[in-house]
Amino acid sequence: MAAQKLMDKRIMFIEGANVSLIKGIVDDMLDLKVLNEGEKEEVIENNKVTRDRARSLIDMVRKKGNSASEKFLEKLLSRDHNLYTSMGLDDQSMKKAKSDLQETSGPQGTQSAGPETWLTLSTPEFIKSIQEKEADSIYEVFDKRERKRLALLINNVEFDNPKMKRNGAMEDQSQMKRLLEELGYRVDIHNNLSAQEVEQALKNFASHEDHKLSDSTFVVLMSHGLRNGICGKHYQDGDTDIFSTDKIFDIFNAKNCAALREKPKVIIIQACRGSENGSVWVSDSLPALSDDGLKKTHKEKDFICFCSSTPDTVSWRHPQEGSLLIQRIVEVFRQDAYHDHIEELFRKVQSRFKEFPLQMPTKERTTLLKKFYLFPGF
């Protein structure tokens, strides 16, 4: 039955598994002697795309029979409870393992995920406790039945210079789009823009009427980059076609974007801020070639900007799996957004770079005056 269950759920696993989950289960299967070293290499080394790895792994285990498939399901449950649940797996033989897992979930717990859930949801009890204990120190989160959350994602993949193509960037786009949608945002996506088009897309987004019914926004920019800007699709050597990231804060400040005044504005920038060469990982560095008439308020307030690297350093991206930053953001938000506010989530992302000394993401121009909880599911 377990082997048949894997067959029935294989598409959901292929679509939902991320790189770290696949590698973890492969190691588990190796320890349990379900797979050997050659089969491990076949899954990880012979497949460069995440979905291909997931497909190879589940099919390899499934063909080994029910015992191997049962072990696979046990490890899937222990490593990614959300995906396990969203796949509709509730085998009788797994109930004890699931019970043990839930007992260790902590006092805040997680809501029953349900068949459509991809990330851990906040429980009504936890939301109520935060809203009561920290009423004056958290940003208001609107009821999902009434709000209209919007997010903007600009991803430059193709450039006039074909050598500048950002391989792996579409994987970043797919993962970030899904994360934002699961958090309740409608995602406006633009690809391959010039610096002028980036600025216009930002202005158009900032003027959207639905922001009046939103409690927050995300703006994600992904491209090649320089010290203080990101590159448009026409970039060549020199200072042409560069969008200054300082303009983001002007476009969305309290004067120019009244609809988002007093609301959290999360800016994520995946781009290099200097130049350096890489080998196995592909660098995102460049190739060598007033008064509003109503009340006084801080002009630039309620922002948090998370950059993929510190000034003058590179940001790393795998040509198939995407950038380290986006991978880590998705992993942390899926696991911890149900109980952590945004600054703590970004701190946890930074902590995952401890063993990767070539890059350190950084929070900049953070002017949040309160804690911003996403409360997924609420």
N, C-alpha and C positions, 0 to 999 in steps of 0.2 A: 504493500500500500504506500509506503514512503516513497518508493521510486515513482509510482504513478502520480503521487502528490507533487513531486518535483516537476514531472512532465506537465501537469496541469498549471503549475504556477511559474514555469520557467520564464515566460515573457515578463511577468511582473518583477522577477528577480533581476533579469537583464536590464530592465528600465530603471530599477531602484537602487542597485548596488553601486557604491562608490569605490574608489581605488583602495582606500585603507581597509574597507570591509573585505574586499576580495583577497587582498594579501593576508589578512588575518585568518580568514577561513582556510586559505591554502596552507598556511602554517599549521593550523589545527589538524587538517586532514593528513599532513605529513607526520605530525606527532602520533596520530592515531593509526598510522600505517594504511590509511585509505589510499593515499597517493604516495608515489615514490619521487625521488629527486628529478628524474627525467620528466615525469608528468607535471611536477611543479614548474619546471623550466618551460614546458610546453604552454602552460597557461599564462605565465607572467612574461616570459621573454619573446615568445612567438606571436603574441598579440599586443599591439601597441595602443589600441583603442579600448577604453574602459568597458564598453558594451561587449566587445569581442572577448575580452578576458572573462567577463561574467558568463557569457554563453558557453565558452570552452569549459569553465569550471563546473557549472551545473550539469552539463551534458556528460562530462567525464565521470562525475560522481554518480549520476543517475544510472548510467550503464553498468555500474558495479553492483547494483542490486539494492534490496531493501535495507540491509544492515548499514551499508555505506551511506545511503540516503538518510537514514534515521540519524546517524551521527552528524551529517551535514545540517539537518534541521535543528538539532540541539545547539550546535555552535552558532547558527544563524540567530536563534532566539537569544543566546547569551550576549552576542556581539551587537545586534541591532534589533532591539525589541520592537521599535516602530515599524521597520520594514517587515518583520515577521508578522506583526498584527495586520498591517495594511494589505498583506498578501492573502489574508483570510485564513491563516493557518491556526487551527485550534485543535490539534490532534489530542486525543485523550491521553496518550502516552507522554505528552509534553506538559500536562497540567502541573505536576509537581515542580518541574523546572521553572515554569512560569511563576508559580507561587513563590518559590525561593527568590526569584529575581525581583518580584514586586515588594517583598519584605525588606529588600535592601535599597529601595528607591528613595528613602529618606522621608522626613515628616511632611515635605511639601507634596510629594507624590507626583504622579502623572495621570492625567485623565485617560480613560479607556480610549485608545486611539481610533478605532473604527476602521472600516475597510478603505476609506479615502485618505487616511492620515499618513503623512510622510515625515512629519517632525513631531516632537513631543509637545503635547498641549498643556497649557496651564489649567489647573483645577479651579472651579468656582470658589472653593474654600481659600485657596492661596491668593487669588485675586482680591477677594473680599478682605482678607487679613492685611494685605499690602495697602489697599485703599483706605482702610481704617487706621492703621498704624502710621502711615506716611502720607496722609492726605495732602498736607501742605508742601511736601517735598518731592512729589512725582508729577509728571505731565499727565494731563487728562487723556485717556484713551476712549475714543468714541465707540459706541455699540456698533458691531459689525453690520447690524440690520439697517442702520441709518447712514453710516459713513460711506465716503467714496475715496478710498486711498489711491494715490497715484505714485508711480515710480518711473524714473527715466533711466534708460540704459543706452549709452553710446559706446559702440565697439568698433574700432577701426582695425580691420583685418587685412584688407587689400590696399596697396598704395601704388602710385604711379611707377615707382621703382619696384619691380617684382621681387627684388632681393629683400625688401623690407616686409614681406608678408609675415604675419604673426600666426604661424601654425600653432594650433591648440587653442586659439582664442575663441573659437565657436563652442568648444566644450565649456569654457568659462561662461559664455553667454547662456548656454543651455542650463547650467547649474544655478547661476544667479537668478535667471528668470524664474525657475521653479521655486527657489527659496522665497523670492519676493512675493510670488503668487500665493504660496502657502501661508505667508504672513498677512495676506489680505490686500495686497497692492495690485492694481491693474498696471501692467508694465508697458510703457511706450518705448519701443526699440528702434534705434537708428544705427545703420552701418556705413562705414567708409565715408566719413564726412570731411570736408575741408575745415580749417580753423574758423572761417566765417560761418560755415554751416553749423558747426558745433555751437557757436555763440547764438545763432538764430534759433536752433532747436531748444537751447536752454531758456531763451526768452519766451518762446512759444509755450513751453511747458510751465514756466513760472506764471504765465497769464491765464492758465486754465481755470475756468470757473469752478470746477469740482474741488479745487483746493479749499474752498470755503466750507465744504462738508467733510474735509479730511482732518485728521488729528496730527499728521506728520507726513514726511516724504523721504524717499531715498533717491539720490542721484549717483549713478555709477558711470565712471568714465574709464575706458580701457583703450590704450594705444601705446605707441612708442612715446618716449618723453625726454625732456631736458630738465634742467634745474628747477625752473619755475613755470613749466608749461608742457602741454601735450601736443603731439604732432598731428596735423591734418594729413589727408591722403595725398596732397601735392608736395609734401615736404621734400626738400633737397638740401644739400649742404648749405649752411648759412642760417639766416634767421627768417626764412620764408615759411609761411603757412604753419605758424605756431600759435596755439590758443593758450593765453595766460590763465592759469588756474585761479588767479586772484579775481578774475571777472565773475567767477561762480558766486562769490560772496556778495558782490555788488548786485548781481541779478536777483538774488534771493533775499536780500536784506529787508529790514523792516519797512523801509521807504518804498522800495520797488516791487515788493511782493507782499502786499498787505494781507492776502488770503492765508498766508502761512506765518503771519506774525504771532509770536508767543507759542509756536509749535516747533517740535524738533525737526531739524533738517540734517539728514545723514548723508555725507558726501564720501564716496569710496573711489579712490583713484588707483588703478592698476597701471603703472607706467614707471619706467626708469626715471631717475633724477640725476643721472650721471652716465658715464660710459666705462665699460669694462668688458673683457671678452669672456665667453663661457665655452664649454665643450659639450658634455652630455646634456645639460640643460641649456635651453636657448634663452639668451638674455633679451630683455625688452629694451636694451640700450640700442642706440642708433648705429647702423653700419658706418664704417669709415667712408665715406663719400663726402536832513533839514527839518526840516520841520514839516510834519504831515498835516498840520492844522488842527489836529485832534488832541494829542497829548505827547509829552516827551517820552521817548523810549530809546534804549540803546539801538544804534543803527545796525550793528552786527551782533546778534544775540541768538541763542538757541540753535547753534551750529555744532556739529562734530564732524571733523574731516579725518578720514583714516587713509593714509598713504601707504603704498606697498613697500616703501623703503625709506631710509633716512636720506637727507639731502646729499647729493653728489654720488650716490651709490646705485647699483643696478637692482632690478627686480627680475626674478627668475621664473621662467615659464617652460614647461615640458611641451614638446612639439605635438604630442597626442593628448596628454591628460590635462593640459592647461596650466595656469599659473599656480604657484604655491599659495599665494595670498587667497585667491578665490576658493581653492580647495579647502583651506583651513577655515575660512569664514563659514562656508557651508557646513562643514563638520561641527563646528562649535555652536552655531545657531540651531542646527537640528537637535543637538543634545541638550543645550542649556538655555535657549531663549525662553523656555517656559518659566524660569525662576530668576534669571539674571537681567539686570538693566544693561543698556547698550554699552556703557563704558566698561563694565565688567566683562561683557562678551568680547570686546576688542582687546582687553588685557589678556584674556585667555587665548585669543588668537596669537598675540605676541609671544606668549609663553611657549607656544608650539614651535617657535623658531629657535629655542635654546640650543638645539643640537644642529642648527644650520647657521653657522656664523657668517655666511656670506650675505645675509639679508636680515633686516629687522624692520617690520612695519612700525609706523609711528602715528600717534594721534596729534593733530595740529589744529590750531585755531578753534579749539574747543571752548564754546561759550554756553554750554548747557547749564542752566541754573538749577535744574531739577533732575531727578532720575527718570530715564525714559525706558519703561517696560513695554515690550511688544505684546505680551499676553497672548500668544498664539492660541487660536480657538475661540477667543472672546470677541 
